[in-house]
């Protein structure tokens, strides 16, 4: 699990900087998607996931020692990847680490107030257990019309979620929206110290384009506010319809980091 040298954020309406958001993300996902956080000799960190090979979950943050980063990645059977906060840092790290950009990310933030809390809804089940139930996982396993994509998604995400473990101080809410007698949308909230992260937003493929993604996200916002959080963070692909959906729900982009693959 992540080391304890990441300081929990203080509740605030203003969006934290990217490093604070990343540190929060590492703690919020400890025991879920993120299996560990190794500290580099230069003070940076390498996040890694036992189940999932995705670049964003196996990444160096603040690491400038390329040899150390490559060794950590090789030890875990992962690609050596670093994260740059912006284009300026990306240029610097590409030279320092002999790396090249491979993907961009959008980090988004929404301030919360007590007024954002909402009453329970009969057709949305809420669980506070670390691992979501099979109804929740069933939505994630049907979010693409392509069975091969679904199988690839669940190959790593399924075991990671089924084996999820709680961590002291982390509050979890898994939400499952039901319609027509079946689970059709899901989302997760992980919260600590007044800050929450939004994860696992998915709508089963046959039920997409009906506003269910918007609805389950709004329910997640209500849950985070109900937990006393003053801010909600998420990450998504920049510039597409997903980012536009979140912007319409009050989120704003606060950072556009780039993932760099070491050569």
NORBEL-V544302 format. One record per pair of residues at least 6 apart in sequence whose C-alpha atoms are under 6 Angstrom apart, sorted by the first residue. I is the first residue (numbers start at 1). J is the second residue. Records with the same first field share a line. If there is no record, write none. Layout:
I->J, J
This chain:
1->30, 35, 36
2->36, 37
11->194, 230
13->111, 230
28->190
31->164, 165
32->164
33->160
34->48, 49
35->48, 49, 50
36->47, 48
37->46, 47
38->45, 46
39->45
44->61, 62, 63
45->60, 61
46->59, 60
47->58, 59
48->57, 58
49->57
51->156, 160
52->156
59->81, 82
60->82
61->83
66->97
70->80
73->79, 80
80->262
81->260, 261, 262
82->259, 260
83->258, 259
84->90, 257, 258
85->257
86->257
94->100
98->262, 263
99->260, 261, 262, 263
100->260, 261
101->259, 260
102->259, 260
103->258, 259
104->257, 258
105->237, 238, 256, 257
106->235, 236, 237, 238, 256
107->234, 235, 253, 254, 255
108->233, 234, 251, 252, 253, 254
109->232, 233, 251, 252
110->231, 232, 250, 251
111->230, 231
112->225, 230, 231
113->230
114->225
116->222, 225
117->222, 225, 226
118->222
123->177, 178
124->176, 177
125->175, 176
126->174, 175
127->173, 174
128->172, 173
130->164, 165, 166
131->161, 162, 164
136->176
139->184, 185, 204
140->202
141->150
142->204, 205
143->203, 204, 205
144->150, 205
145->205
170->191, 192
171->190, 191
172->189, 190
173->188, 189
174->188
175->186, 187
176->185, 186
177->183, 184, 185
178->184
184->203, 204
185->202, 203
186->201, 202
187->200, 201
188->198, 199, 200
189->197, 198
190->196, 197
194->229, 230
195->229, 231
196->232
197->232, 233, 234
198->234
